[in-house]
Amino acid sequence: MLKGIAVRALAVFAFFSVICGVVYTLVITGIAQAVFPYQANGSIIEVDGKQYGSELIGQQFNDMDHMWGRIQNLSVVESPDGELAVYSGASNKTPASDYTDEETVEAFGESFEDAVATRVEMIKEANPDADMDKVPVDLVTSSGSGLDPHISLAAAEYQIPRLAETTGKSEDEIRTIIEAATTHKLLGIFGEDVVNVLEVNLMLEGILDC
């Protein structure tokens, strides 16, 4: 009797393993590939066969000709076959982790306050003609994941004078590009207007159209 129960239990286990682990997965994957192929494959921005990154994952830009995003704790590596791989190392520094003693600084690096102050000075130095008195907070802090591809409209507009000077485009042209890369509030109510930094930079380079 116990043997019969064990056989039936194993049969049920095998049946649901196949249904839930194989059939369900294949069906959902097939539907995703058929209905949402772009999203299902990582929302990769590809132009003329070249992949430039995912619109869902930020990249680090620090040169004067490009828009800067949030602090990115990641590395984007292109493999020999052209595929992109992303390695993340998100920071856990917060205002609660501030410290000043030399032993702690040596062990853990600069504190959150020092890191933000350093970043503020760097942003101000790179954008001396910015039209705002204060640096938008998202330009001097990282997101929880360290992967955020977006910045606020304020952070994007802060960089317009620099981009106009370094790219040769007018400020109105830069604003048109920013608008094209902006995702607005859901239903005009929920969330915030955010700007995709990678899309802006690809438009600045003429790789993407506005």
C-alpha positions in Angstrom: 0.0 0.0 0.0 2.8 2.4 0.9 4.5 1.6 -2.3 1.4 2.4 -4.3 1.0 5.8 -2.5 4.7 6.6 -3.2 4.3 5.8 -6.9 1.2 8.0 -7.2 2.9 10.8 -5.3 5.9 10.6 -7.6 3.6 10.6 -10.6 1.8 13.7 -9.4 5.1 15.4 -8.7 6.4 14.6 -12.1 3.2 15.7 -13.8 3.2 19.1 -12.1 6.9 19.5 -12.6 6.4 19.2 -16.3 3.3 21.4 -16.4 4.7 24.2 -14.2 8.4 23.9 -14.9 8.3 23.2 -18.7 4.9 23.8 -20.3 4.0 26.9 -18.4 7.5 28.4 -19.0 7.4 27.7 -22.7 3.9 29.1 -23.1 4.7 32.3 -21.2 8.0 32.8 -23.0 6.3 32.2 -26.4 3.6 34.7 -25.6 6.1 37.3 -24.5 8.2 36.8 -27.6 5.2 37.1 -29.8 3.5 40.0 -28.2 6.3 42.0 -26.5 9.6 40.9 -28.2 11.4 44.1 -27.5 10.7 44.0 -23.8 11.1 40.3 -23.5 14.7 40.5 -24.9 15.8 43.2 -22.5 14.7 46.4 -24.2 18.0 46.6 -26.0 18.5 49.7 -28.1 19.9 48.5 -31.4 20.7 50.6 -34.5 22.0 49.1 -37.7 22.8 45.8 -36.0 24.8 47.4 -33.2 23.6 47.2 -29.6 24.1 50.3 -27.5 22.6 49.1 -24.2 19.3 48.5 -22.5 17.0 51.4 -22.0 16.3 49.9 -18.6 19.9 49.9 -17.3 22.0 53.1 -16.8 25.5 53.7 -18.2 28.2 55.9 -16.8 28.9 59.1 -18.8 31.4 61.6 -17.5 32.6 63.4 -20.6 31.6 66.9 -21.5 29.8 66.0 -24.7 27.2 63.8 -23.1 24.5 64.1 -20.5 25.4 62.7 -17.1 23.1 60.4 -15.2 23.0 59.1 -11.7 26.0 57.5 -10.1 26.2 54.1 -11.6 27.7 51.2 -9.6 28.1 48.9 -12.6 30.2 47.9 -15.5 28.9 47.3 -19.0 31.1 44.9 -21.0 30.8 43.8 -24.6 31.7 40.2 -25.3 33.5 39.1 -28.4 30.2 38.2 -30.1 28.8 41.7 -29.5 26.5 40.8 -26.7 26.4 43.2 -23.7 26.9 42.0 -20.1 26.2 44.2 -17.1 27.9 43.7 -13.7 26.4 45.5 -10.7 27.9 46.5 -7.4 25.3 48.7 -5.7 26.4 50.9 -2.8 24.8 50.7 0.6 26.0 54.1 1.8 23.3 56.3 3.3 23.3 59.5 5.5 23.1 57.1 8.5 26.5 55.7 7.6 28.5 58.9 7.9 31.8 58.7 9.8 34.9 60.8 10.2 37.5 58.7 12.1 40.5 57.7 10.0 40.3 54.0 10.8 36.8 53.7 9.4 37.5 55.8 6.4 40.5 53.6 5.6 38.4 50.5 5.9 35.2 51.6 4.1 36.3 54.6 2.0 34.8 58.1 2.2 31.5 58.6 4.0 28.1 59.3 2.3 28.4 63.0 3.1 32.0 63.2 1.7 31.0 61.3 -1.4 28.1 63.6 -2.1 30.2 66.7 -1.5 32.8 65.5 -3.9 30.2 64.8 -6.5 28.5 68.2 -6.0 31.8 70.0 -6.7 32.4 67.9 -9.8 28.9 68.6 -11.2 29.3 72.3 -10.5 32.7 72.4 -12.1 31.4 70.7 -15.2 28.3 72.9 -15.4 29.5 76.5 -14.5 26.7 78.1 -16.5 23.8 76.0 -15.1 20.6 78.0 -14.6 20.0 76.5 -11.1 21.5 77.5 -7.8 21.4 73.9 -6.4 22.5 70.7 -8.0 19.6 68.3 -8.4 19.9 65.5 -5.9 19.8 62.7 -8.4 23.0 63.9 -10.0 24.9 63.4 -6.8 23.4 60.1 -5.4 22.9 56.6 -6.8 19.7 54.7 -6.8 19.2 51.7 -4.5 20.1 49.3 -7.4 22.8 51.4 -8.9 21.3 50.7 -12.3 18.7 53.6 -12.7 18.8 54.8 -16.4 16.7 57.9 -15.7 17.2 61.3 -14.2 14.7 64.0 -13.4 13.8 66.8 -15.8 15.5 69.2 -13.4 18.7 67.2 -13.6 18.5 67.1 -17.4 17.8 70.8 -17.7 20.7 71.6 -15.3 23.1 70.3 -18.0 21.6 72.1 -21.0 24.1 75.1 -21.1 27.1 72.7 -21.0 25.7 70.5 -23.7 24.8 73.4 -26.0 28.4 74.7 -25.7 30.2 71.3 -26.2 27.9 69.8 -28.9 27.3 72.9 -31.0 23.6 72.4 -30.7 21.3 75.2 -29.6 19.6 75.0 -26.2 16.2 74.6 -27.9 17.6 71.6 -29.8 18.9 70.1 -26.6 15.4 70.6 -25.0 13.8 68.9 -28.0 16.1 65.9 -27.5 15.3 65.8 -23.8 11.6 65.9 -24.5 11.9 63.0 -26.9 13.7 60.9 -24.3 11.2 61.8 -21.5 8.7 59.5 -20.0 5.9 61.5 -18.5 3.8 60.7 -15.4 1.3 57.9 -15.8 -2.1 59.4 -16.7 -0.5 62.7 -15.9 -0.8 61.9 -12.1 1.3 59.0 -11.0 5.1 59.0 -10.7 7.4 61.7 -12.0 8.6 62.9 -15.4 11.9 61.1 -16.1 14.6 61.4 -18.8 16.4 58.4 -20.2 20.1 59.4 -20.2 21.2 56.8 -22.8 18.6 57.8 -25.3 19.5 61.5 -24.9 23.2 60.7 -25.6 22.4 58.6 -28.6 20.3 61.4 -30.0 23.1 63.9 -29.3 25.4 61.6 -31.3 22.8 61.3 -34.1 22.5 57.6 -33.7 18.8 57.9 -32.7 16.3 60.3 -34.2 14.4 62.6 -32.0 
